[in-house]
Amino acid sequence: MPDPMEPSNDPMYRLLREGSVKEFNVRKEAGEKSNLINCDLRDADLRGLDAKGLDFSGCYFRQADLRGIDFRESNLEGASINAAIVSGVYFPQELTAEEISLSLLHGTRMRCKK
């Protein structure tokens, strides 16, 4: 499992870090795979991201701009969203409002109910 403090070499992750969300979406739609587990997405502007089917388990989204992202079909187990902008975000049903609030306010890792 990648260490979240070490930058990932995944080219799709690099696109997100560089703010190339549109290119990420195009390449994802074309079938390119990505490994985003435990990635550092702090301060990233991810607006417009097609998150369907992506595994963000263990990711750090501290102060990221997540406005409008639909995470309903994504894995956010163990992710942290401390101080992220979450206006209009859809979260997976497996995440309770309490888990989301704790992570948003205190940086805890979100636990999905089974």
Buried (B, 14 or more C-beta within 10 A) or exposed (E): EBEBEEEBEBEBBBBBBEEBBEEBBEBBEEEEEBBBBBBBBBBBBBBEBBBEEBBBBBBBBBBBBBBBBBBBEBBBBBBBBBBBBBEEBBBBEBBBEEBBEBBBEEBBBBBBEE
